[in-house]
C-alpha cells in the first residue's frame, strides 16, 4: 500500500468533496458552502491532483462520480462526522447523564457534606452517581492522574498546584451520651458548656485521620498546662460517635459531624471548655478537569449545598 502523508491533506477540501458528491454540481456546492464557483472549481482541481482521480466527470445533465469517488463517499462522510464530534463543544446534561463521579474524602466529609449533597445531586442528575474514594496518602496522586474528580479536604497544606474552592469554616463540639454521669445533675446546662475540670476528669476518644496520639485539643490544653486522658485512638469520626453513645468517653469532633451524630445516636452536644482553633474545609481538583462541564456542574452543586448548609447551621462553636 502506498504510504500517504496526511499532512498534505487539506480538511477543507474534504468538506468540499463531500458536498460535491452529494450535489453533483459545482454551482449547488458553492451555494451550500457559501463559496464562489471558481473557488469550488479550484478545490476540485486540487482534490483531483492529491487523490489521483477525476472524482467527478461530466455527463448529460450534470456531473457524476467516478468509481473511486463512489467508494470514498461513505468513509468520507463517517470521517467528517467523527471530526465534527471531536471538535464540537462538550455538552453536559445532568438530567440525562449516567456519569459516575469519583469524590475522595474522609468520613468527616462523608458525614458533613454527602447527605445534603446527595439530595440535590439525585434531584438534578437522577441517572448519575457518586463513588466515594477512601482518603489515603495516594489520593492527590489519583487526582493528578484523573482517577478522582475532586477531593473534599481541610485547609491543611497539600503538595502540588491544585485548584481550590472554600466550602465553609468549621468549629469543634463535644459529644456525651445523654445519660452520662456528668449530665446527671446538671439539668439543661444553660450555657451548654463543659467546665475544664469536668473535661479533663473523664476519659476521651481521639479521632486522628493520619494517626498520632494528640490533636488540637491537646495542644490547647498544653498551653494552659493541662492534659486529658485519652483511652481510644481511631481514624473514624462516625465510629467515635457510636463509642461515645455506648460509654463514658468524651469525644471532641468538628461541629457539623458532632451535630449529625448527636441527632442520630442520642448524644448531647456541648461546647468545649477552652478555645479551639477551627479550620477551613474546601474542595480541590486538578487543572485537567477544570473546564470539564460535568466536573464544573458537580463542583457547583457541592458549593451550593455547602452554602445552604452554612445558612442553616446552628451548632455550638468553640
C-alpha positions in Angstrom: 0.0 0.0 0.0 1.3 3.4 -0.9 2.1 5.5 2.1 0.2 8.8 2.3 1.4 11.9 4.1 -1.9 13.1 5.6 -0.2 16.4 6.5 -0.7 17.3 2.8 -4.4 16.8 3.0 -6.5 20.0 3.5 -9.6 19.1 5.5 -11.4 22.0 3.9 -11.0 20.2 0.6 -12.6 17.1 2.0 -15.6 19.1 3.1 -15.9 20.4 -0.5 -15.6 16.9 -1.8 -18.4 15.6 0.5 -20.8 18.3 -0.8 -19.8 17.8 -4.4 -20.5 14.1 -4.1 -23.9 14.9 -2.5 -25.0 17.6 -5.1 -23.1 16.5 -8.3 -22.9 20.2 -9.0 -20.2 22.9 -8.6 -22.9 25.6 -8.6 -25.0 24.0 -5.8 -21.9 23.1 -3.8 -20.8 26.8 -4.0 -24.3 27.9 -2.8 -24.4 25.4 0.1 -20.9 26.2 1.3 -21.2 30.0 0.6 -18.2 29.9 -1.7 -17.7 31.2 -5.2 -18.0 28.8 -8.2 -14.3 29.4 -9.1 -13.2 28.6 -5.6 -15.1 25.3 -5.7 -13.6 24.6 -9.1 -10.1 25.2 -7.7 -10.8 23.0 -4.8 -11.9 20.2 -7.1 -8.7 20.6 -9.1 -6.6 20.2 -6.0 -8.6 17.2 -4.9 -8.1 15.5 -8.3 -4.3 16.2 -8.1 -4.0 14.9 -4.5 -6.2 11.8 -4.9 -5.0 11.0 -8.4 -8.6 10.6 -9.8 -11.0 12.9 -11.7 -13.6 12.2 -8.9 -16.4 13.9 -10.9 -16.9 13.7 -14.7 -19.3 15.5 -16.9 -22.4 13.6 -18.0 -25.7 14.7 -19.6 -27.4 16.9 -17.2 -24.5 17.5 -14.8 -21.6 15.6 -13.2 -21.3 12.0 -12.0 -18.8 10.5 -9.5 -16.1 8.2 -10.7 -15.9 4.7 -9.2 -13.2 6.0 -6.8 -15.4 8.8 -5.7 -18.3 6.4 -5.1 -16.0 4.3 -2.9 -14.9 7.4 -1.0 -18.4 8.7 -0.2 -19.3 6.5 2.8 -15.9 6.6 4.6 -15.6 10.3 3.9 -19.0 11.1 5.5 -18.0 9.0 8.5 -14.6 10.6 8.9 -16.0 14.1 8.7 -18.8 13.2 11.2 -16.1 11.9 13.6 -14.1 15.1 13.2 -17.2 17.2 13.9 -17.9 15.3 17.1 -14.2 15.6 18.1 -14.2 19.4 17.8 -17.8 20.1 18.9 -18.3 21.7 22.3 -18.9 19.2 25.0 -22.5 19.3 26.2 -23.3 18.0 29.7 -26.9 17.5 30.7 -27.3 16.4 34.3 -30.8 15.3 33.7 -29.7 12.6 31.2 -26.1 11.8 32.1 -25.2 8.4 33.5 -21.8 9.5 34.6 -20.3 8.3 37.9 -18.2 11.0 39.6 -15.4 10.0 41.9 -15.1 12.1 45.1 -12.3 11.4 47.6 -13.0 12.3 51.3 -12.6 11.2 54.8 -15.7 10.0 56.7 -15.9 13.6 58.1 -16.6 14.8 54.6 -19.0 11.9 54.1 -21.0 12.9 57.1 -20.7 16.6 56.8 -21.3 17.1 53.1 -22.8 14.0 51.5 -26.3 13.9 53.0 -27.3 17.4 51.7 -25.2 17.0 48.6 -27.0 13.7 47.5 -30.4 15.3 47.9 -29.6 18.0 45.3 -27.5 15.6 43.2 -30.2 13.0 42.7 -32.8 15.6 42.0 -30.7 17.2 39.2 -29.0 14.1 37.9 -31.3 11.1 38.7 -29.3 8.7 36.4 -25.8 9.7 37.6 -23.9 8.6 40.6 -21.1 9.4 43.0 -18.4 6.9 44.1 -16.7 7.9 47.3 -13.0 7.1 47.2 -11.4 6.4 50.6 -8.9 9.1 51.7 -5.3 7.9 51.7 -1.8 9.2 51.1 -2.2 8.4 47.4 -5.4 10.5 46.9 -3.7 13.5 45.4 -1.7 11.3 43.0 -5.1 9.8 42.0 -6.3 13.4 41.5 -3.3 14.2 39.3 -3.8 11.1 37.3 -7.5 11.8 36.6 -8.7 8.9 38.7 -10.6 11.2 41.1 -12.7 14.2 40.0 -12.4 16.2 43.2 -11.2 15.9 46.8 -13.0 17.3 49.9 -10.4 18.2 52.5 -9.4 20.7 55.2 -7.3 23.8 54.6 -4.1 21.9 55.6 -1.4 22.4 53.0 -1.2 19.9 50.1 1.6 19.2 47.7 1.5 20.4 44.1 -0.6 23.0 42.4 -4.3 22.4 42.6 -7.5 24.4 42.1 -9.4 25.0 45.3 -12.8 26.3 46.4 -13.6 27.0 50.0 -16.8 25.5 51.3 -17.1 26.5 55.0 -15.3 27.2 58.3 -15.7 24.5 61.0 -15.5 24.7 64.8 -15.5 21.9 67.5 -18.0 20.5 69.8 -18.0 17.8 72.5 -20.3 14.7 72.5 -21.5 12.8 75.6 -24.2 10.2 75.9 -27.4 11.7 77.3 -27.2 9.7 80.5 -23.5 10.4 81.1 -22.8 10.9 84.8 -21.6 14.5 84.0 -25.1 15.4 82.9 -27.0 13.6 85.7 -27.4 16.6 88.0 -26.8 19.4 85.5 -30.3 19.9 84.1 -30.3 21.7 80.8 -26.9 23.3 81.3 -28.0 26.8 80.3 -24.6 27.6 78.8 -24.3 24.1 77.1 -20.6 24.0 78.0 -18.3 21.7 80.0 -16.0 23.1 82.6 -12.3 22.5 82.2 -12.3 20.4 85.4 -15.1 18.2 84.1 -13.4 17.9 80.7 -10.1 16.6 82.0 -11.7 14.4 84.7 -13.2 11.9 82.2 -11.6 9.6 79.6 -11.5 10.7 75.9 -11.5 9.3 72.4 -9.3 11.0 69.8 -10.1 10.9 66.1 -6.9 11.2 64.0 -7.2 10.6 60.3 -3.4 10.2 59.7 -2.5 8.8 63.1 -0.8 10.5 66.1 -1.5 10.4 69.8 -2.5 14.1 70.2 -4.5 16.7 68.4 -5.7 20.3 68.5 -7.4 19.8 71.9 -4.2 18.5 73.5 -2.3 21.5 72.1 -4.8 23.9 73.6 -4.7 22.0 76.9 -0.9 22.1 77.0 -1.0 25.9 76.5 -2.8 26.1 79.9 -0.7 23.4 81.5 -3.4 20.8 81.4 -3.7 17.3 80.0 -6.6 14.9 79.2 -6.7 11.1 79.5 -7.1 9.5 76.1 -8.0 5.9 76.1 -9.0 5.4 72.4 -7.4 6.5 69.2 -9.2 5.9 65.9 -9.4 7.3 62.4 -13.2 7.3 62.1 -15.5 10.2 63.1 -18.8 8.2 62.8 -17.4 5.3 64.9 -16.3 7.8 67.6 -19.9 8.9 67.9 -21.0 5.3 68.4 -18.4 4.7 71.0 -19.4 7.9 72.9 -23.1 6.7 72.8 -22.1 3.4 74.4 -19.5 4.6 77.0 -18.5 7.4 79.3 -15.9 8.6 76.8 -15.9 12.3 75.8 -15.2 12.9 72.1 -14.5 16.3 70.6 -15.4 16.5 66.9 -15.9 19.1 64.2 -19.3 20.6 64.9 -21.1 19.5 61.7 -20.2 15.9 62.3 -21.0 16.2 66.0 -24.4 17.6 65.3 -25.2 14.8 62.8 -24.1 12.1 65.2 -25.9 13.7 68.1 -29.2 13.6 66.2 -28.8 10.0 65.1 -27.2 8.5 68.2 -29.0 10.2 71.1 -25.9 12.2 72.1 -25.6 15.5 73.9 -23.8 18.3 72.2 -21.7 20.7 74.4 -19.2 23.4 74.0 -15.6 22.7 74.7 -14.2 24.3 77.9 -11.4 26.1 76.0 -10.8 28.0 72.8 -10.0 25.6 69.9 -8.8 26.9 66.5 -11.3 26.0 63.8 -10.4 25.0 60.3 -11.5 25.7 56.8 -13.0 23.0 54.6 -12.6 23.1 50.8 -12.9 21.3 47.5 -9.8 20.6 45.4 -9.4 19.5 41.8 -6.7 19.2 39.1 -6.3 21.6 36.2 -7.1 18.8 33.8 -10.7 18.7 34.9 -11.1 22.5 35.5 -13.0 23.1 32.3 -14.9 19.8 32.1 -18.6 20.7 32.0 -19.6 17.7 34.2 -17.0 18.5 36.8 -18.0 22.2 36.8 -21.6 21.2 37.4 -20.5 18.8 40.3 -18.4 21.5 41.9 -21.2 24.0 41.7 -23.7 21.5 43.3 -21.2 20.8 46.1 -20.6 24.5 46.7 -24.3 25.3 46.6 -25.3 22.7 49.1 -22.4 23.7 51.4 -23.6 27.3 51.3 -27.2 26.2 52.1 -25.8 24.2 54.9 -23.9 27.2 56.2 -27.1 29.2 56.4 -28.9 26.5 58.3 -26.0 25.5 60.5 -26.7 26.4 64.2 -24.5 24.1 66.1 -22.4 25.4 69.1 -19.0 26.8 68.3 -15.7 26.5 70.2 
